[in-house]
Amino acid sequence: RFSGTFVGNAESASPAAATSPPAVAAATLPAVPTIPVVPTIVGVPNTVAEGVLNPNEVKPPASGTRKARVLYDYEAADSTELALLADEMITVYSLPGMDPDWLIGERGNQKGKVPVTYLELLS
């Protein structure tokens, strides 16, 4: 057995330790700064100051678009993503600050985020 080194050991408890410390007024405690909690979505950059990234409002860059062939079907998880069908061709591009595992994909007038792992980048 260990001698009274653990908190809660009945042998080491003394009457003085069993009493609670005197109450301290809240005004005497130092103020603890709080950090605001900002909800984030995995795969979406934290753009609180700029608003939420909406792929439908994003314009493609003047250069840097590429064609890609879709390797597997992909079901969009929300309205910011683009559903994909295997073997279709789409145009893709990246945006500054965007997660490198995702690209913006365009098919006709539809636009949304697509996972890079589902694509074969061509040009």
QUIWO-V287180 format. One record per pair of residues at least 24 apart in sequence whose C-alpha atoms are under 6 Angstrom apart, sorted by the first residue. I is the first residue (numbers start at 1). J is the second residue. Records with the same first field share a line. If there is no record, write none. Layout:
I: J / J
This chain:
43: 99
45: 98
55: 112
56: 111
65: 92 / 93
66: 91 / 92 / 123
67: 91 / 122 / 123
68: 120 / 121 / 122
69: 119 / 120
70: 118 / 119
71: 118 / 119
72: 118
80: 112
81: 112 / 113
82: 112 / 113 / 114
